Amino acid sequence: MNECLRPVMDWLDEHMGRSLHIRKAEQGDTDEVRLKLEHTDIRDDRSHALDDYTGGPVLILQGEGRVIQPGGTELNLPGNAFLIPVENIMQARIDGQTITVETGRARYDITES
């Protein structure tokens, strides 16, 4: 496991069973998800990758969730899982009640909601 992930995993363990708000910013696009965290895992996703986005180790945030669409409408989170590719983590930090994970492609901000 990337050493940057240890404090992130510890924070997530402390927030198990709680609702999280996840904001992903990538190439000018922003996605938002609300998720009740039930389980975390790190797994190699090469065998299930449909594109180059998750073709390696991923942090899986598992739980019932909703994707927040522009305008406020919400859709069910596919598979009740949010994946964060962790192979190319550049930085992971905790600032109060927010975790920020930055990869070569995206920035993820996770807060308790």
N, C-alpha and C positions, 0 to 999 in steps of 0.2 A: 504494500500500500504506500502511496506517495505520502511522505511525512507531513505535507500540508494538510492532508485530510484528517489526521488524528484529532485536532481540536474541533473540526467540523463534525466528525462522527460523535465525539463526546457531547457537543451541543445538541445534536439531533437526538441522542439517547436521553438527554435531560428533558426534551420536549415531546417524547413519545406520548401519544394519546391526545395531543393538543392540535389545534388548528393552525396551519401555517399559510402564509401568503408568499408565493414565489413569483418573482418578476425576472424574466429573462430578456436581456437586450442583446440583439445580434444584428449587425449590419443595418442599423437604422430601424429595425423592426422590434417591437416589444410584445411579449406574450405574458399573460398573467394567469396564475392558477391558485385556487384555494384548495387545501388538502388537509384532511385530518390524518396525521401521521400515525400509522399503525406498525410499520416495519421498515428497516433500512437494510440494504445489502450492497456489496460491491461485487460485480460479476463481469466476466469477459463476454461481451455481446457480439463478437465477430461472427458467430454462426447465425445470428438472427438479424444482422444488419441488412437493411434494404438500400442504404446509401452510405456515404462515408461519414455521416454524422455520428452514428453510434457504433461504428466498427472497431470497438476496442473496449477497454474497461469502462464501466459506467457505475455511477452511484445511483441506486434505485431508491426513490422515496415512494413507499407503497401506502395506500389508504384511499378511502373514498374522497373524490375530489371533483372540482368543477373548473372548467376553463372559462375565464371571464373574457367575453368578446368586446370589441369596441362598441360603445353605446350601452354597455352594461348587461346585455343578455348573457346567460350562462349555459354551457353545455357540459354533459358528463365527461369526465377525464377518461380518455380511452385506456382500458385495462387497469384503471385505478392505480396508475403508476406514472411518476414523473422521472425521467432519466436525465442525468447530468454526465456527459462524457468527462472522464477524469484523467485520461492519458496525457493530455497536454496542459495540465494545470500550471498557470503562471503564478497565481497568488490565491491564497485563501485566508480570510481574516474574520475575526469576530469583533464587532463594535457595538457594545451594549447588547441589545436584543436583535441585532441583525448580523447574519452571516453573509459575506460576499465571497463568491468563488469566481475567479476569472480564468478562462481558458484562452487558447489561441483564437477561438471563434466567438465566444459569448461571455457575458457577465450575468451572474445569477445572484440576486438579492433575496434572502429568505428571512422573513420575520414572523414572529408569533402574531396571529390575528385574533 
